[in-house]
Amino acid sequence: MDEIVRLEVRIGDTVIIRRAGDVIPQIVRVVLEQRPTNTQSIIMPTSCPICDSHVERAEGEAAYRCTGGLYCPAQRKEAIKHFASRKALDIEGLGVKLIDQLVDNELVKSPADLYKLKVEQLANLERMAEKSANNLLEALEISKKTTLARFIYALGIREVGEATAANLARYFAQLETLKQASVEQLLEVDDVGPIVAQHIYAFFNEPHNLTTLDDLLAQGIHWPETQVKREDLPLTGQTWVLTGSMQNLTRDQAKEKLEALGAKVAGSVSKKTSQLVAGEAAGSKLTRAESLGVPVMDEQQLLELLARHTS
């Protein structure tokens, strides 16, 4: 829009273009002497033309975006793919091709609709039979038990990745508190800057998203409620690093459990690392930790620590 305003481009204009980069045709200027009398100004809509949700433009960015998120049909497939992904609700058996079929056949219009599917609806889809349909319904039922951090991540709020979702879950403890947070309150959370805070605030102030959230919770999605403040968690203020392979936990499971105890789990070892967990075939991270004097524990010691704090 900045370029449209700068060049004073209107609908109906004749323009001079050139090849920019490899293929993009760039408007160089408007041929004003050929401008007809009935041209129209180009006006950015304030609401999404697909779902009518509010349109936002983050400060310092060129793009305008729909805030409809989970609700917007134009974003539907990608929103559901993200919602079902391994680090979100982890719905086993719900792959890309199946999601395409569910959306194309209008069986699913929001993530909440996944939990309303029936065996007969699924069994009629391509490459699906009754057994596959039952397996998916079972996986959907299992996915209802999750964590607040995973649920926040699953919502697909712009620029809210795993770490930010975990920080939001630890700081606010309850979804209702997060939904009502102001931009100023959001800025108090680790790793949340002004742009991300605005994205989060916009998401939770879009009525369509709140309706979808209520629908998801009504389908039985839940997580353990906690009243523990972050500063009271046993590993608050500590930075942990995981390396090597483990027998009893996946790396993601270990990370999730440590973060639930207040730790920040980093990807590399530094002087600020509080603890390294070294599984089998630990490599350069273990060597670096030893050179820096960082404490090292094995998987068994980690399991014992987790058992002490979760019993």
C-alpha positions, 0 to 999 in steps of 0.5 A: 500500500505504501507503493500504491500511495507513493505512485498514486496508482488507481484502478483503471490506470495505464502503467509502465512496468519493468521486470524486477528481480527474476520475474516480478513486474514492478510498476515504475510510474502511472501514465497520467496523460492516459488516465480516464475520468472514471478511475477509482482509488485503491482502498485497503479494507478494514475487515477481511473480505472472506470472514469479516474479521478485523484487518491489522497492520503491524507497526513497521510492516508493509503487509495487512493481515486478517486477524480471523485466524482459526475462523477464516475460511481462507486460512482454514487448511493451514490453521488445522494443519498447525493445530494437529501438528506434533508440537501442538495437539499432536493428532496422530493420523490426521495428515495433510491429504486427509485435512484437505478432504475434510475441508474440501468436503465441508466436514470441518470448518474450524479445529473444533469441528474435528471433534464432532466427526462421525465414523460414517463421515470419515469412512466415506472419504478416499483411502479411509475405511471404518478401522482408519476412521475409528483410529482417528477418532481415538487419536482425537479423543487422546488429543483432548488431554493436553497442556496450556502451552501446547494449546496456546501454540496450537492456536496459530497466533502469529509469531507465537512459537513453542517457547513464547507459548510456554512463557505465556502459559507459565506467566498467566497460568490460565487461559481466561487470564491470558484472553483478558491481558492488555498489551502492557501485561503481555509485554511483561512476559519473557521474549514478548516484544511490542509486535508479538504482544499486539498480535496476541492482543488482536487474536484474543480481541477478535470475536470470531476467535473467541467463539472458536475457542469456546467451541474447542473447550466445549468439545472437551479439550482440557489441561491441568490447572495450576495456581503456582506462580512462575517464581515459585517453580523449582527451576525458575531462572535456570537454563537447561540444555539437552543433548544426545538420545534418551531411552525413556523420554523424547527430547520434546517430552523432556523439554516440556517437563523441564519448562513446566518446572520453570526452566528455560530450555536452550539449544546451545551451551554457554556460560549461562547454562545451569545444567546439561542433560547428556543422553547417549552419544552426546557430542560437542555440547557435552565437551563444551559443557565440561570445558565451561564447568557446566554441571552434567547429569544423565537421563536417569538423574533427570528422571529422578529429578522430575519424579521428585518434583512431580510426585 
